[in-house]
Amino acid sequence: MAVRRVVPNIRSEAVQESREFYGLLGFEEVMNHGWIMTLASPSSAAAQVSVMTSDKTAPVVPDLSVEVDDVDEAYAIMRESGAEIVHPLQDEEWGVRRFFVRDPSGRVVNVLSHR
């Protein structure tokens, strides 16, 4: 299993203001589903930040997202380790397969792969 990218998730109701703020740092909007907006650097697509008002299908807003090349393998590893699964492994309508797991500090990590 390999990590493809790590994206911080910022919970905010000020989505437009966040778009403008991060735009000043050179980020551009690359995805917007209404409840989540992702901004990326045009020169380095893996440099991203997501702004979320909520999560459409999960009980909490994750603190960060980790995209891996094999989410099923990551899920099996986390379950075998005894880590707390906060949101079960499932396919989402917007083209990702994901689950949430709590890290030792209590942060919620969204682990995903694009389908």
C-alpha positions as CSV (number, residue, x, y, z in Angstrom):
1,M,0.0,0.0,0.0
2,A,1.3,3.4,-0.9
3,V,0.2,6.9,0.2
4,R,-0.7,9.2,-2.8
5,R,-1.4,12.4,-0.9
6,V,-2.4,13.9,2.5
7,V,-5.0,16.7,2.6
8,P,-5.9,18.7,5.7
9,N,-9.6,19.2,6.2
10,I,-10.7,22.5,7.7
11,R,-14.2,22.7,9.1
12,S,-15.7,26.1,8.3
13,E,-19.0,27.8,7.4
14,A,-16.9,30.5,5.7
15,V,-16.3,28.6,2.5
16,Q,-16.2,31.6,0.1
17,E,-14.0,33.5,2.5
18,S,-11.7,30.5,2.7
19,R,-11.5,30.2,-1.1
20,E,-10.5,33.8,-1.3
21,F,-7.9,33.5,1.6
22,Y,-6.2,30.4,0.2
23,G,-6.4,31.9,-3.3
24,L,-4.1,34.6,-2.0
25,L,-1.6,31.9,-1.3
26,G,-1.9,30.5,-4.9
27,F,-4.5,27.8,-4.4
28,E,-7.3,27.3,-7.0
29,E,-10.6,25.5,-6.6
30,V,-10.5,22.0,-8.1
31,M,-13.6,20.4,-6.6
32,N,-16.8,21.7,-5.0
33,H,-19.7,19.5,-3.8
34,G,-21.3,22.2,-1.7
35,W,-20.4,20.6,1.6
36,I,-16.7,20.1,0.7
37,M,-14.5,22.3,-1.5
38,T,-10.9,21.3,-2.4
39,L,-8.3,23.9,-3.4
40,A,-5.0,22.9,-5.0
41,S,-1.8,24.4,-6.1
42,P,-1.7,24.7,-9.9
43,S,2.1,23.9,-9.9
44,S,1.8,20.9,-7.5
45,A,-1.6,19.1,-7.7
46,A,-0.9,17.0,-4.6
47,A,-0.6,20.3,-2.5
48,Q,-4.2,20.6,-1.4
49,V,-6.5,21.8,1.4
50,S,-10.2,21.0,1.8
51,V,-12.8,23.2,3.4
52,M,-15.8,21.3,4.8
53,T,-19.1,22.5,6.3
54,S,-20.0,18.9,7.2
55,D,-19.6,15.5,5.8
56,K,-22.4,14.2,3.5
57,T,-22.4,10.6,4.6
58,A,-20.3,10.4,7.8
59,P,-21.0,11.3,11.4
60,V,-18.0,13.6,11.8
61,V,-15.8,15.9,9.7
62,P,-12.4,14.2,9.5
63,D,-9.3,16.2,10.5
64,L,-7.3,15.0,7.5
65,S,-7.6,12.8,4.4
66,V,-5.1,10.2,3.3
67,E,-5.4,8.9,-0.2
68,V,-3.9,5.4,-0.6
69,D,-3.6,3.1,-3.6
70,D,-5.4,0.3,-1.8
71,V,-8.1,1.4,0.7
72,D,-9.2,-2.2,1.3
73,E,-5.7,-3.2,2.4
74,A,-5.5,-0.1,4.6
75,Y,-8.9,-1.0,6.2
76,A,-7.8,-4.6,6.9
77,I,-4.6,-3.3,8.5
78,M,-6.4,-0.8,10.7
79,R,-9.0,-3.4,11.8
80,E,-6.3,-5.9,12.6
81,S,-4.4,-3.3,14.7
82,G,-7.5,-2.7,16.8
83,A,-7.8,1.0,15.8
84,E,-11.2,2.6,16.2
85,I,-13.2,2.6,12.9
86,V,-15.3,5.8,13.1
87,H,-17.0,5.3,9.7
88,P,-17.2,1.9,7.9
89,L,-15.6,1.2,4.6
90,Q,-18.0,2.1,1.8
91,D,-18.2,3.4,-1.8
92,E,-19.4,7.0,-2.1
93,E,-21.4,8.4,-5.0
94,W,-18.7,11.0,-5.8
95,G,-16.2,8.3,-6.8
96,V,-14.2,7.4,-3.7
97,R,-14.1,4.3,-1.5
98,R,-13.3,5.3,2.1
99,F,-13.4,4.8,5.8
100,F,-12.6,6.9,8.9
101,V,-10.3,5.8,11.6
102,R,-9.3,7.5,14.9
103,D,-5.5,8.0,15.4
104,P,-3.9,7.7,18.9
105,S,-4.3,11.5,19.5
106,G,-8.1,11.3,18.8
107,R,-7.9,12.8,15.3
108,V,-10.2,11.4,12.7
109,V,-8.5,10.3,9.5
110,N,-10.4,9.8,6.3
111,V,-8.6,7.0,4.4
112,L,-9.7,6.8,0.7
113,S,-9.0,5.6,-2.8
114,H,-10.5,7.0,-6.0
115,R,-12.5,4.4,-7.9
